[in-house]
Amino acid sequence: MLKNEEIEYIQKYMPKSGEQLDYSFSDAPLIDIRIVKQTERTYSITGLITLVNSYIEETGTVDEELLKLKLIPKKKIQLGAHHPKTIK
């Protein structure tokens, strides 16, 4: 199950202005969270976040290339679609 801190982080940093999250939690292994923008006439899904419901904590190390990117919530990076290290 997702922790409250994780849910608060997603609600704070993922949706843009005028967007909201649409989700319901279940015991399924994957959770889909839709980012929706709703007006009086329209309801559009602007994004989809898929999360793992439960995970096993590992005591591994973080990949050095990820540390070099110095990621923060609002940082934009370019990932080449045809680069061999890009995950599909």
C-alpha positions as CSV (number, residue, x, y, z in Angstrom):
1,M,0.0,0.0,0.0
2,L,1.2,3.5,-0.8
3,K,2.3,5.6,2.2
4,N,0.6,9.0,2.9
5,E,3.9,10.8,2.2
6,E,4.0,9.3,-1.3
7,I,0.4,10.3,-2.0
8,E,1.0,13.8,-0.8
9,Y,4.1,14.1,-2.9
10,I,2.3,13.0,-6.1
11,Q,-0.6,15.4,-5.4
12,K,1.8,18.3,-4.8
13,Y,4.2,17.9,-7.7
14,M,2.5,15.9,-10.6
15,P,-0.7,17.8,-11.6
16,K,-0.4,21.2,-13.4
17,S,-2.7,24.2,-12.7
18,G,-6.3,23.2,-13.1
19,E,-5.6,19.5,-13.1
20,Q,-6.6,17.0,-10.4
21,L,-5.8,13.3,-9.7
22,D,-8.4,10.6,-10.2
23,Y,-7.5,7.3,-8.5
24,S,-8.9,4.5,-6.4
25,F,-6.8,2.1,-4.4
26,S,-7.2,-1.7,-4.5
27,D,-5.2,-4.8,-3.8
28,A,-4.1,-5.0,-7.4
29,P,-0.3,-5.0,-7.9
30,L,-0.4,-1.9,-10.1
31,I,-2.2,1.3,-9.5
32,D,-3.2,3.7,-12.3
33,I,-3.6,7.3,-11.3
34,R,-5.2,9.5,-14.0
35,I,-4.4,13.2,-14.2
36,V,-7.6,14.9,-15.4
37,K,-8.6,18.4,-16.4
38,Q,-12.3,19.0,-16.0
39,T,-14.5,21.9,-17.1
40,E,-18.2,22.3,-17.2
41,R,-18.3,20.7,-20.7
42,T,-15.2,18.6,-21.0
43,Y,-13.4,15.9,-19.1
44,S,-10.0,15.1,-20.5
45,I,-7.3,12.8,-19.3
46,T,-4.0,14.6,-19.6
47,G,-1.7,12.0,-18.0
48,L,-1.5,8.6,-16.5
49,I,0.8,7.5,-13.7
50,T,1.3,3.8,-13.0
51,L,2.6,2.8,-9.6
52,V,3.5,-0.5,-7.9
53,N,1.2,-1.1,-5.0
54,S,3.7,-2.9,-2.8
55,Y,7.4,-3.4,-3.2
56,I,10.3,-5.1,-1.5
57,E,12.9,-2.8,-0.1
58,E,16.4,-3.6,-1.4
59,T,19.6,-2.4,0.1
60,G,21.2,-1.8,-3.3
61,T,23.0,1.2,-4.6
62,V,21.7,3.9,-7.0
63,D,23.0,3.8,-10.5
64,E,25.8,6.4,-10.9
65,E,24.3,7.8,-14.1
66,L,21.1,8.7,-12.2
67,L,23.1,10.4,-9.5
68,K,24.9,12.5,-12.2
69,L,21.5,13.8,-13.5
70,K,20.8,15.4,-10.0
71,L,17.0,14.9,-10.4
72,I,14.5,17.1,-8.7
73,P,10.7,17.1,-9.1
74,K,10.6,20.0,-11.7
75,K,13.8,19.2,-13.6
76,K,13.4,18.4,-17.3
77,I,15.9,16.2,-19.1
78,Q,16.1,14.9,-22.6
79,L,16.1,11.2,-23.0
80,G,16.7,10.0,-26.5
81,A,14.1,7.4,-27.7
82,H,16.7,5.5,-29.7
83,H,19.5,5.7,-27.1
84,P,20.4,2.1,-26.0
85,K,20.2,3.0,-22.3
86,T,16.6,4.5,-22.5
87,I,14.1,2.2,-20.9
88,K,11.0,1.4,-23.0
